[in-house]
Amino acid sequence: MTLEAYNSMEISYQGLFDTLKSKGIMQKTMREDLNLSGSIITRLKHNGAVTTETIGKICEYLQCTPNDIMEIKFDSEVASSYNEKHKGNIEAQIAELQAKLKTM
């Protein structure tokens, strides 16, 4: 995937807050237990950037995977462009293989 796709993505941490609620853990408790700064919690609330180290700490604390606490959505236009390009490459490979098969 191109760098273009990464510039047009959206990250949601709603799963984190849903998981905390379902486990009966308050945000303040998690923040204190993991020694997270208030700014990290704010970034999570606003779907901002956090480090993979932070994601790892949270996952270990909640005994879950990153997929349980975050979701990445790519801009449909960028994803569509990538898929079309990828499809064209695969179709070219298929045509090449079919041509080789006919010569066998």
Secondary structure, 3 states (H helix, E strand, C coil): CCHHHHHCEEEECHHHHHHHHHHCCCHHHHHHHHCCCHHHHHHHHCCCCCCHHHHHHHHHHHCCCHHHHCEEEECHHHHHHHHHHHHHHHHHHHHHHHHHHHCC
